[in-house]
Amino acid sequence: MNNVGIQDFIIIQNADKQYLAVVITIKEHGKELIVQCYQPPFSQLSYIRIFNKIENNMTIQWNQIVARVDFQPTVGRRNQLLLSKEQFNMIRTQCSQK
């Protein structure tokens, strides 16, 4: 996970759910990250197109990162993230390999 940086999109594991998130800050000499999560939680079983920003930022540990997203989702109206079906499937493949 050394290649995760600020403004990168990642998939995180939190409370037995996976979320699409963007890195806001890396703090305490790289021990923790502050991320902005999007909802609904990422489902590996169905195709989700639109993600809405969760109001509060979240502090996470590095071990909560499941995968780094290798592309930039499209930002739509009201700061929603939009994924194509191909992007969704790429994320699902990355998450299933972990």
Order of alpha helices (4+ residues) and beta strands (2+ residues): beta-beta-beta-beta-beta-beta-beta-beta-alpha
